[in-house]
């Protein structure tokens, strides 16, 4: 299953992103980033779809990368 990991600039934007994505039917959760002290949003969809939602609401993000589901993502 595809999971999109979106690196966010802050917890506030991670929370806003998760709320927007959930309202549009995309299961997601906020995670501590593996790359430092930031936050990421794990979304059960392709990054193209997740990025389209975030871009349409002008929500900034650092990068988005598709990955296969792992055990730690319970989406």
Secondary structure as GFF3:
##gff-version 3
##sequence-region A 1 75
A	DSSP	beta_strand	2	8	.	.	.	ID=ss1
A	DSSP	alpha_helix	11	23	.	.	.	ID=ss2
A	DSSP	beta_strand	28	32	.	.	.	ID=ss3
A	DSSP	beta_strand	39	43	.	.	.	ID=ss4
A	DSSP	alpha_helix	47	56	.	.	.	ID=ss5
A	DSSP	beta_strand	63	68	.	.	.	ID=ss6
###
